[in-house]
Amino acid sequence: MYNFHGSQGGGMVLRYAVFLDEYRRRRGWTIKVMAEKVGVSMDRMEALLSGQHEPKAGDAVRMERKLDIMWFPEDFERQDLAETRKP
């Protein structure tokens, strides 16, 4: 299972985009193939991979189920809130 938790750099939307694009490239998939596997439009997938759109809960659930990716609640919390919780 691929694990997003702990990905480095940027805000949540950028980390999500970088993670997904790396995941896609490692498998040799086009954006169209990844969109079909997840069940979203190619436009939506392009927006997610470029960081133009914040992922919705449904996007995360679909990707977790279809791509075998494990998400954690912290991955979707605002960065400033997550940082204040660190010991």
MOTASUL-V599104 format. One record per backbone hydrogen bond with DSSP energy under -1.0 kcal/mol. CO is the residue of the C=O (numbers start at 1). NH is the residue of the N-H. If there is no record, write none. Layout:
BEGIN
co = <CO,CO>
nh = <NH,NH>
END
This chain:
BEGIN
co = <2,4,11,12,13,14,15,16,17,18,19,20,21,22,24,25,30,31,32,33,34,35,35,41,42,43,44,45,46,47,47,56,57,58,59,60,61,62,63,68,70,72,73,78,79,80>
nh = <70,7,15,16,17,18,19,20,21,22,23,24,25,26,29,28,34,35,36,37,38,39,40,45,46,47,48,49,50,52,53,60,61,62,63,64,65,66,67,2,4,75,76,82,83,84>
END
